[in-house]
Amino acid sequence: MSLPDREDPAFPAALKAAREARNLSYSDLARAIGISTVMPSRYENPDHSLFGTPSKDTWRKLNDLLSSPTKFQESTNGKTQPLSAYSVDELISEIKRRGATSVQISF
C-alpha cells in the first residue's frame, strides 16, 4: 500500500499511521531516509506552525521505506514470528534499515 500523494490532505495522517505501524520515532524515520530529524513531525502535523510538504524525492523515500512490508511485519496465520525465528544477521539488517548507524551485540 502506497502513501497518498504528498499534497493529498490525507498524507499527514497516513504518514503518521505508517510510521507508528513500523514503531519508528521521528528521529528513526529521519535517519532512515536522510532528512533532518524535525521534518517528520512537520509533515505529520498540519496544525504545526512550520507544517511542510515533503519534496518529491523525500516523498519517494518515505513511500519506499513505509509502504513495503518487511519480514518482521509479515505474519503467518495472523501470528507474528518470535525474534528467535530470525538470524542475527537478519536482525542487524532490520535494525540498520530502521536507521541505526551501528549495532553492537555482546553475548
N, C-alpha and C positions, 0 to 999 in steps of 0.2 A: 504494500500500500504506500503510495507516494504522499508527501506533504502537499497541501494545497499550494497554488501559486503564491509567491511571496507577497503579492499585493492583494490577495484574497482576504476579506475580513475574517475568515475562519483560520487563517495561517497562525496567528499568535497562540490560540488555544490548542491547535493541532501540534504545534511545535512543543508546547509545554507537556502535552499528554505523551508524545513520543519520547521526549527526554526523560520524563518520570518513569515511563514503562521500561526504560533501559537502566534505571537507577543511576542516572548521571546528574551531577551537580552542574550549575552554570559553568564553573571552572573546568570540570571534566570535559564538558561538551566543547568549550572554547579551545582547550588544549588539543583535543582530538582533531579539530579541523583547522587549527592555526589562526584563531582570531583573538582579539582582546577579551579578557575574562568578564568584562562588563556587558558585552554585546548580547549574549543570550537573554539576559534579563530585559534589555531594551526591546528585543524582538518579541518577547512574550507578553509584555505589559503595555497595552495600548494607552493606558492612563498615565504611564510614566512620562514625566516632563521631557525626557530625552528619548522617547519612543522612536524606533527606527525600523526600516525595512532592510533586510539583507540585500547585498548585491546579488546579481545573477550567479556569480561564481560561488559566493558563500551559500546561497540557497541550494545550489547543486551539491556542495559538500555536506550540508545539513541533510539533504534528502538522501544522498548516498549512505551516510552513516546511520540515519534513523529509520529508513524505510525497508532495509533488508534485514530479515531475521538472522540472528546468529545461532549457532548450535546451542548456546546457553539459554536461548529463549524458546527453542523448539521443544515440544514435549511429545511423549508417546502416550496415546490414550488419555490425554489431559493431565498426565503426571510429569512433573519436572524431574529430570535426571539429577541424582546427587553429584556433588563435585567429585566424588571418588570415581565416577564413571569417566573422567577426563584425565588425560596425561598431564604432567607438569608443564610440558611444552605448550599444550593447548591452553592451559590456564594462564600461563605467562603471556601468550599471544593475545588472549582476550583482555587481560589487564592492560597491556600496552595499547591495544586498539581503543580502549576507553580513555586513553590519554596519559597513562603513566610513562614517564621518560626512562625509568629504570625499575627493576624488580629485584629484590634480594630475598632469598629463601634460605633459612637455616634449619637444619634437621637436628 
